[in-house]
Amino acid sequence: MSAAGEVLDRSRSRVWVDEAVRLIEADAQRSADTHLLSYPLPARWGVDLYLKDESTHPTGSLKHRLARSLFLYAICNGWVQEGSTVVEASSGSTAISEAYFAQLLGLDFVAVMPATVSPSKIALIEARGGRCHLVADPGTIYAESHRLAQECSGPGGGHFMDQFTHAERATDWRGNNNIAESIFTQMQLERHPVPDWVVVGAGTGGTSATIGRYVRYQRLSTRLCVVDPQHSVFFDAWRDSDPGVVGVRGSRIEGIGRPRVEPSFVGQVIDRMVAVPDAASIVAARHASTALGRRVGGSTGTNLWGAFGLVAQMVEQGRRGSVVTLLCDGGERYGHTYYDDAWVASQGLDLAPATAVLERFATTGEWD
């Protein structure tokens, strides 16, 4: 080292960072906010149900918001740079959205997914220039994602985006047009503008954390209900205060069921949890598809099963008000699974009991 010392200047990378942030923000500016749909319920019940339609994002699902936040978070932290390869562990929808943003920025993208993921989701990822790395054991996707990211030798190296760790911290929960602020802004002119309940799936934990924090920060009376599908562990962990519980198999409801409690899950902001059988999720998705005149995904069915139960409770108690939940993605991606009777039968699922529950609810407002 010379007497004058040593200087290492990496400021040239800031040019790429500035342009990357501009491209992502410009993409958000071009996209109008998603719609808030009114779900048809009998007027005499006095309860309004709404669906925040996240399927209208450019990549067709709620995960578009998450992917945007994750990319901004990683870029501004210096983790993703020019030439980086982005790796993500995903059951499909997050990978589709991240592939979109990687392509926007000219970055390579690798999705590490269970081998059981729907072929249509694989096709959507590949259409965005991403590569799919399938694993037989869903429990290995985290280790495999770390390994692939570490082995990347390009100019920007590899980065494991790790949605399950960073989802709750990548989004500004105080506002900044997050999903919570969007819901409550769109509800302002409704007859019950402050919903009694907002119902969401567990998933990464990011959406529930954002909404739960937001309603507390805004001092709203709204309560948060989180629904969890069969074979997912969030419900058991929350009930027993045991974040170490681990599942024995993956969830059949893609996008919201997890075999472990993810780091982004903030159970303290949740007021109620509902464990939803897979048959009930599928029946509710099909029921909603008939009511709305368009197919919705299985995670939307899980959300609606929880929302219907809350609506019925309000009807029973003679309370007027509103409930909001999410339409996470369209059902077109699941034509060979949730809407295929042969697939349902192959899974050993009996839809008759859940169908009877929904038929009774639709006519009487009562819930078993």
GUROBA-296583 format. One record per residue (C-alpha): residue in one letter; z, x, y. Coordinates in nm, 3 decimals. Example, Ala and Ser with C-alpha at 12.3 -4.5 7.8 and 13.67 -1.06 7.14 Angstrom:
// GUROBA-296583
{node 'A',{0.780,1.230,-0.450}};
{node 'S',{0.714,1.367,-0.106}};
END
This chain:
// GUROBA-296583
{node 'M',{0.000,0.000,0.000}};
{node 'S',{-0.088,0.128,0.346}};
{node 'A',{0.159,0.167,0.630}};
{node 'A',{0.017,-0.148,0.784}};
{node 'G',{0.107,-0.355,0.479}};
{node 'E',{-0.116,-0.577,0.264}};
{node 'V',{-0.294,-0.902,0.346}};
{node 'L',{-0.423,-1.158,0.095}};
{node 'D',{-0.612,-1.446,0.258}};
{node 'R',{-0.719,-1.752,0.055}};
{node 'S',{-0.787,-1.979,0.351}};
{node 'R',{-1.156,-2.010,0.260}};
{node 'S',{-1.053,-2.258,-0.009}};
{node 'R',{-0.937,-2.493,0.268}};
{node 'V',{-1.301,-2.572,0.346}};
{node 'W',{-1.343,-2.727,0.001}};
{node 'V',{-1.007,-2.906,0.026}};
{node 'D',{-1.101,-3.063,0.358}};
{node 'E',{-1.432,-3.188,0.221}};
{node 'A',{-1.274,-3.316,-0.102}};
{node 'V',{-1.014,-3.521,0.086}};
{node 'R',{-1.284,-3.657,0.316}};
{node 'L',{-1.497,-3.768,0.023}};
{node 'I',{-1.207,-3.948,-0.146}};
{node 'E',{-1.092,-4.117,0.175}};
{node 'A',{-1.449,-4.219,0.258}};
{node 'D',{-1.482,-4.374,-0.087}};
{node 'A',{-1.164,-4.576,-0.025}};
{node 'Q',{-1.292,-4.685,0.317}};
{node 'R',{-1.612,-4.818,0.160}};
{node 'S',{-1.421,-5.031,-0.090}};
{node 'A',{-1.281,-5.361,0.034}};
{node 'D',{-0.933,-5.455,-0.086}};
{node 'T',{-0.918,-5.636,-0.418}};
{node 'H',{-0.898,-6.014,-0.427}};
{node 'L',{-0.587,-6.225,-0.482}};
{node 'L',{-0.689,-6.512,-0.710}};
{node 'S',{-0.507,-6.843,-0.741}};
{node 'Y',{-0.447,-6.931,-1.106}};
{node 'P',{-0.493,-7.303,-1.187}};
{node 'L',{-0.159,-7.475,-1.253}};
{node 'P',{-0.070,-7.845,-1.217}};
{node 'A',{0.017,-7.917,-0.852}};
{node 'R',{0.315,-8.131,-0.956}};
{node 'W',{0.496,-7.822,-1.086}};
{node 'G',{0.538,-7.688,-0.732}};
{node 'V',{0.486,-7.330,-0.846}};
{node 'D',{0.189,-7.114,-0.750}};
{node 'L',{0.061,-6.830,-0.968}};
{node 'Y',{-0.163,-6.552,-0.836}};
{node 'L',{-0.360,-6.271,-0.997}};
{node 'K',{-0.428,-5.953,-0.803}};
{node 'D',{-0.780,-5.880,-0.931}};
{node 'E',{-0.794,-5.503,-0.981}};
{node 'S',{-1.112,-5.530,-1.188}};
{node 'T',{-1.318,-5.531,-0.867}};
{node 'H',{-1.255,-5.161,-0.800}};
{node 'P',{-1.564,-4.937,-0.839}};
{node 'T',{-1.440,-4.826,-1.183}};
{node 'G',{-1.332,-5.173,-1.288}};
{node 'S',{-0.956,-5.148,-1.326}};
{node 'L',{-0.614,-5.104,-1.169}};
{node 'K',{-0.631,-4.735,-1.263}};
{node 'H',{-0.879,-4.669,-0.981}};
{node 'R',{-0.587,-4.671,-0.736}};
{node 'L',{-0.389,-4.434,-0.956}};
{node 'A',{-0.678,-4.192,-1.004}};
{node 'R',{-0.740,-4.175,-0.629}};
{node 'S',{-0.372,-4.099,-0.563}};
{node 'L',{-0.354,-3.842,-0.842}};
{node 'F',{-0.658,-3.653,-0.714}};
{node 'L',{-0.528,-3.646,-0.357}};
{node 'Y',{-0.186,-3.535,-0.481}};
{node 'A',{-0.330,-3.256,-0.697}};
{node 'I',{-0.574,-3.135,-0.430}};
{node 'C',{-0.316,-3.131,-0.150}};
{node 'N',{-0.072,-2.948,-0.379}};
{node 'G',{-0.338,-2.684,-0.447}};
{node 'W',{-0.352,-2.762,-0.819}};
{node 'V',{-0.715,-2.878,-0.818}};
{node 'Q',{-0.960,-2.645,-0.646}};
{node 'E',{-1.331,-2.590,-0.621}};
{node 'G',{-1.465,-2.535,-0.972}};
{node 'S',{-1.154,-2.669,-1.147}};
{node 'T',{-1.179,-2.854,-1.478}};
{node 'V',{-0.959,-3.165,-1.471}};
{node 'V',{-0.800,-3.273,-1.798}};
{node 'E',{-0.625,-3.606,-1.854}};
{node 'A',{-0.442,-3.778,-2.140}};
{node 'S',{-0.548,-4.141,-2.138}};
{node 'S',{-0.617,-4.446,-2.351}};
{node 'G',{-0.930,-4.511,-2.149}};
{node 'S',{-0.912,-4.681,-1.810}};
{node 'T',{-0.742,-4.396,-1.621}};
{node 'A',{-0.993,-4.154,-1.768}};
{node 'I',{-1.283,-4.372,-1.654}};
{node 'S',{-1.147,-4.372,-1.299}};
{node 'E',{-1.068,-4.000,-1.298}};
{node 'A',{-1.414,-3.922,-1.432}};
{node 'Y',{-1.551,-4.112,-1.131}};
{node 'F',{-1.356,-3.901,-0.880}};
{node 'A',{-1.429,-3.577,-1.065}};
{node 'Q',{-1.801,-3.655,-1.047}};
{node 'L',{-1.763,-3.740,-0.676}};
{node 'L',{-1.617,-3.392,-0.617}};
{node 'G',{-1.852,-3.206,-0.852}};
{node 'L',{-1.575,-3.114,-1.098}};
{node 'D',{-1.579,-3.104,-1.478}};
{node 'F',{-1.360,-3.363,-1.649}};
{node 'V',{-1.218,-3.388,-2.001}};
{node 'A',{-1.042,-3.700,-2.131}};
{node 'V',{-0.802,-3.654,-2.422}};
{node 'M',{-0.773,-3.991,-2.596}};
{node 'P',{-0.667,-4.151,-2.924}};
{node 'A',{-0.954,-4.179,-3.169}};
{node 'T',{-0.903,-4.556,-3.173}};
{node 'V',{-1.006,-4.604,-2.809}};
{node 'S',{-1.287,-4.854,-2.758}};
{node 'P',{-1.644,-4.712,-2.773}};
{node 'S',{-1.729,-4.890,-2.449}};
{node 'K',{-1.464,-4.688,-2.265}};
{node 'I',{-1.596,-4.364,-2.410}};
{node 'A',{-1.944,-4.460,-2.291}};
{node 'L',{-1.816,-4.530,-1.939}};
{node 'I',{-1.644,-4.190,-1.921}};
{node 'E',{-1.952,-4.009,-2.043}};
{node 'A',{-2.169,-4.204,-1.798}};
{node 'R',{-1.961,-4.045,-1.519}};
{node 'G',{-2.026,-3.699,-1.658}};
{node 'G',{-1.693,-3.667,-1.839}};
{node 'R',{-1.633,-3.535,-2.187}};
{node 'C',{-1.413,-3.713,-2.442}};
{node 'H',{-1.181,-3.519,-2.672}};
{node 'L',{-1.047,-3.756,-2.940}};
{node 'V',{-0.727,-3.697,-3.138}};
{node 'A',{-0.620,-3.873,-3.457}};
{node 'D',{-0.249,-3.876,-3.370}};
{node 'P',{-0.177,-4.037,-3.028}};
{node 'G',{0.148,-3.842,-3.011}};
{node 'T',{-0.044,-3.515,-2.977}};
{node 'I',{-0.245,-3.602,-2.668}};
{node 'Y',{0.001,-3.436,-2.429}};
{node 'A',{0.013,-3.102,-2.610}};
{node 'E',{-0.363,-3.108,-2.662}};
{node 'S',{-0.420,-3.179,-2.292}};
{node 'H',{-0.200,-2.885,-2.192}};
{node 'R',{-0.385,-2.661,-2.436}};
{node 'L',{-0.731,-2.756,-2.311}};
{node 'A',{-0.630,-2.709,-1.947}};
{node 'Q',{-0.481,-2.366,-2.017}};
{node 'E',{-0.794,-2.253,-2.199}};
{node 'C',{-1.028,-2.335,-1.909}};
{node 'S',{-1.164,-2.012,-1.766}};
{node 'G',{-1.385,-2.138,-1.483}};
{node 'P',{-1.348,-2.032,-1.118}};
{node 'G',{-1.093,-2.303,-1.043}};
{node 'G',{-0.918,-2.288,-1.378}};
{node 'G',{-0.800,-2.599,-1.558}};
{node 'H',{-0.552,-2.862,-1.445}};
{node 'F',{-0.381,-3.124,-1.663}};
{node 'M',{-0.352,-3.419,-1.424}};
{node 'D',{-0.069,-3.574,-1.632}};
{node 'Q',{-0.070,-3.931,-1.504}};
{node 'F',{0.245,-4.010,-1.702}};
{node 'T',{0.451,-3.759,-1.504}};
{node 'H',{0.297,-3.788,-1.160}};
{node 'A',{0.208,-4.158,-1.126}};
{node 'E',{0.529,-4.263,-0.950}};
{node 'R',{0.530,-3.972,-0.706}};
{node 'A',{0.158,-3.954,-0.621}};
{node 'T',{0.161,-4.297,-0.452}};
{node 'D',{0.326,-4.358,-0.114}};
{node 'W',{0.555,-4.649,-0.207}};
{node 'R',{0.655,-4.723,0.153}};
{node 'G',{0.309,-4.855,0.236}};
{node 'N',{-0.021,-4.685,0.325}};
{node 'N',{-0.218,-4.969,0.161}};
{node 'N',{-0.058,-4.929,-0.179}};
{node 'I',{-0.082,-5.222,-0.420}};
{node 'A',{0.256,-5.364,-0.315}};
{node 'E',{0.169,-5.371,0.054}};
{node 'S',{-0.168,-5.524,-0.029}};
{node 'I',{-0.011,-5.805,-0.234}};
{node 'F',{0.243,-5.902,0.031}};
{node 'T',{-0.013,-5.885,0.312}};
{node 'Q',{-0.250,-6.115,0.122}};
{node 'M',{0.034,-6.356,0.046}};
{node 'Q',{0.128,-6.408,0.413}};
{node 'L',{-0.068,-6.733,0.462}};
{node 'E',{0.023,-6.890,0.127}};
{node 'R',{0.271,-7.178,0.111}};
{node 'H',{0.526,-6.953,-0.062}};
{node 'P',{0.444,-6.618,0.099}};
{node 'V',{0.730,-6.419,-0.054}};
{node 'P',{0.691,-6.445,-0.432}};
{node 'D',{0.995,-6.506,-0.647}};
{node 'W',{0.859,-6.260,-0.901}};
{node 'V',{0.596,-5.990,-0.937}};
{node 'V',{0.503,-5.922,-1.301}};
{node 'V',{0.344,-5.594,-1.414}};
{node 'G',{0.307,-5.391,-1.733}};
{node 'A',{0.496,-5.070,-1.791}};
{node 'G',{0.199,-4.836,-1.849}};
{node 'T',{0.262,-4.504,-1.677}};
{node 'G',{0.548,-4.655,-1.478}};
{node 'G',{0.374,-4.584,-1.149}};
{node 'T',{0.285,-4.942,-1.052}};
{node 'S',{0.627,-5.084,-1.136}};
{node 'A',{0.797,-4.799,-0.949}};
{node 'T',{0.580,-4.855,-0.641}};
{node 'I',{0.641,-5.231,-0.631}};
{node 'G',{1.011,-5.207,-0.712}};
{node 'R',{1.072,-4.948,-0.441}};
{node 'Y',{0.859,-5.135,-0.187}};
{node 'V',{1.044,-5.467,-0.217}};
{node 'R',{1.375,-5.287,-0.170}};
{node 'Y',{1.247,-5.087,0.124}};
{node 'Q',{1.115,-5.404,0.290}};
{node 'R',{1.438,-5.595,0.200}};
{node 'L',{1.243,-5.870,0.025}};
{node 'S',{1.400,-6.121,-0.215}};
{node 'T',{1.119,-6.074,-0.469}};
{node 'R',{1.227,-5.960,-0.814}};
{node 'L',{1.029,-5.734,-1.046}};
{node 'C',{0.957,-5.828,-1.407}};
{node 'V',{0.803,-5.565,-1.633}};
{node 'V',{0.632,-5.673,-1.956}};
{node 'D',{0.597,-5.441,-2.253}};
{node 'P',{0.365,-5.492,-2.551}};
{node 'Q',{0.451,-5.458,-2.917}};
{node 'H',{0.502,-5.101,-3.048}};
{node 'S',{0.570,-4.974,-2.696}};
{node 'V',{0.917,-4.829,-2.630}};
{node 'F',{0.989,-4.911,-2.266}};
{node 'F',{1.167,-5.239,-2.343}};
{node 'D',{1.396,-5.085,-2.605}};
{node 'A',{1.473,-4.788,-2.381}};
{node 'W',{1.554,-5.010,-2.081}};
{node 'R',{1.766,-5.251,-2.286}};
{node 'D',{1.968,-4.974,-2.451}};
{node 'S',{1.966,-4.726,-2.158}};
{node 'D',{1.813,-4.472,-2.396}};
{node 'P',{1.517,-4.286,-2.242}};
{node 'G',{1.485,-4.070,-2.553}};
{node 'V',{1.360,-4.348,-2.782}};
{node 'V',{1.027,-4.267,-2.950}};
{node 'G',{0.783,-4.509,-3.113}};
{node 'V',{0.638,-4.476,-3.460}};
{node 'R',{0.285,-4.594,-3.374}};
{node 'G',{0.059,-4.656,-3.078}};
{node 'S',{0.023,-4.987,-2.898}};
{node 'R',{-0.276,-5.212,-2.967}};
{node 'I',{-0.276,-5.326,-2.603}};
{node 'E',{-0.458,-5.044,-2.428}};
{node 'G',{-0.333,-4.910,-2.097}};
{node 'I',{0.026,-5.038,-2.083}};
{node 'G',{0.199,-4.958,-2.413}};
{node 'R',{0.342,-4.610,-2.473}};
{node 'P',{0.514,-4.444,-2.773}};
{node 'R',{0.759,-4.263,-2.544}};
{node 'V',{0.932,-4.327,-2.211}};
{node 'E',{0.710,-4.157,-1.956}};
{node 'P',{0.863,-3.951,-1.672}};
{node 'S',{0.715,-4.190,-1.412}};
{node 'F',{0.908,-4.490,-1.547}};
{node 'V',{1.186,-4.583,-1.303}};
{node 'G',{1.393,-4.842,-1.486}};
{node 'Q',{1.648,-4.882,-1.207}};
{node 'V',{1.404,-5.079,-0.988}};
{node 'I',{1.334,-5.339,-1.259}};
{node 'D',{1.511,-5.677,-1.257}};
{node 'R',{1.386,-5.813,-1.589}};
{node 'M',{1.187,-5.692,-1.889}};
{node 'V',{1.001,-5.900,-2.147}};
{node 'A',{0.883,-5.772,-2.485}};
{node 'V',{0.549,-5.939,-2.565}};
{node 'P',{0.403,-5.959,-2.919}};
{node 'D',{0.043,-5.842,-2.947}};
{node 'A',{-0.070,-6.183,-3.071}};
{node 'A',{0.076,-6.338,-2.755}};
{node 'S',{-0.107,-6.087,-2.532}};
{node 'I',{-0.439,-6.168,-2.700}};
{node 'V',{-0.385,-6.544,-2.688}};
{node 'A',{-0.290,-6.530,-2.319}};
{node 'A',{-0.597,-6.318,-2.239}};
{node 'R',{-0.823,-6.569,-2.414}};
{node 'H',{-0.644,-6.862,-2.249}};
{node 'A',{-0.687,-6.705,-1.905}};
{node 'S',{-1.051,-6.628,-1.972}};
{node 'T',{-1.113,-6.998,-2.029}};
{node 'A',{-0.913,-7.099,-1.722}};
{node 'L',{-1.082,-6.843,-1.494}};
{node 'G',{-1.432,-6.864,-1.643}};
{node 'R',{-1.441,-6.488,-1.707}};
{node 'R',{-1.296,-6.252,-1.963}};
{node 'V',{-0.985,-6.048,-1.888}};
{node 'G',{-0.835,-5.755,-2.077}};
{node 'G',{-0.540,-5.750,-2.312}};
{node 'S',{-0.301,-5.601,-2.057}};
{node 'T',{-0.372,-5.897,-1.829}};
{node 'G',{-0.279,-6.122,-2.119}};
{node 'T',{0.053,-5.937,-2.153}};
{node 'N',{0.117,-5.982,-1.780}};
{node 'L',{0.035,-6.352,-1.795}};
{node 'W',{0.259,-6.416,-2.095}};
{node 'G',{0.551,-6.286,-1.890}};
{node 'A',{0.439,-6.477,-1.580}};
{node 'F',{0.399,-6.806,-1.769}};
{node 'G',{0.755,-6.776,-1.895}};
{node 'L',{0.885,-6.728,-1.542}};
{node 'V',{0.679,-7.020,-1.410}};
{node 'A',{0.822,-7.243,-1.683}};
{node 'Q',{1.175,-7.136,-1.594}};
{node 'M',{1.115,-7.226,-1.229}};
{node 'V',{0.970,-7.565,-1.330}};
{node 'E',{1.270,-7.635,-1.552}};
{node 'Q',{1.509,-7.549,-1.270}};
{node 'G',{1.314,-7.760,-1.018}};
{node 'R',{1.247,-7.458,-0.800}};
{node 'R',{0.933,-7.424,-0.590}};
{node 'G',{0.784,-7.084,-0.521}};
{node 'S',{0.526,-6.832,-0.632}};
{node 'V',{0.468,-6.566,-0.894}};
{node 'V',{0.219,-6.277,-0.868}};
{node 'T',{0.080,-6.064,-1.147}};
{node 'L',{-0.217,-5.834,-1.203}};
{node 'L',{-0.562,-5.882,-1.350}};
{node 'C',{-0.583,-5.521,-1.467}};
{node 'D',{-0.940,-5.505,-1.595}};
{node 'G',{-1.222,-5.720,-1.728}};
{node 'G',{-1.249,-5.829,-2.088}};
{node 'E',{-1.602,-5.702,-2.138}};
{node 'R',{-1.459,-5.371,-2.262}};
{node 'Y',{-1.279,-5.551,-2.546}};
{node 'G',{-1.548,-5.768,-2.701}};
{node 'H',{-1.513,-5.585,-3.032}};
{node 'T',{-1.131,-5.610,-3.041}};
{node 'Y',{-0.928,-5.877,-2.859}};
{node 'Y',{-1.215,-6.126,-2.854}};
{node 'D',{-1.335,-6.051,-3.209}};
{node 'D',{-1.171,-6.279,-3.467}};
{node 'A',{-1.261,-6.037,-3.747}};
{node 'W',{-1.080,-5.752,-3.569}};
{node 'V',{-0.777,-5.973,-3.505}};
{node 'A',{-0.764,-6.065,-3.874}};
{node 'S',{-0.799,-5.699,-3.974}};
{node 'Q',{-0.489,-5.625,-3.769}};
{node 'G',{-0.290,-5.889,-3.957}};
{node 'L',{-0.232,-6.092,-3.641}};
{node 'D',{-0.173,-6.468,-3.653}};
{node 'L',{-0.267,-6.626,-3.320}};
{node 'A',{-0.162,-6.982,-3.412}};
{node 'P',{0.207,-6.969,-3.304}};
{node 'A',{0.132,-6.816,-2.962}};
{node 'T',{-0.157,-7.059,-2.914}};
{node 'A',{0.080,-7.351,-2.974}};
{node 'V',{0.323,-7.211,-2.715}};
{node 'L',{0.050,-7.185,-2.449}};
{node 'E',{-0.095,-7.526,-2.525}};
{node 'R',{0.248,-7.680,-2.479}};
{node 'F',{0.305,-7.484,-2.158}};
{node 'A',{-0.032,-7.587,-2.013}};
{node 'T',{0.039,-7.957,-2.062}};
{node 'T',{0.415,-7.981,-2.003}};
{node 'G',{0.527,-7.665,-1.822}};
{node 'E',{0.777,-7.606,-2.103}};
{node 'W',{0.831,-7.270,-2.270}};
{node 'D',{0.988,-7.182,-2.603}};
END
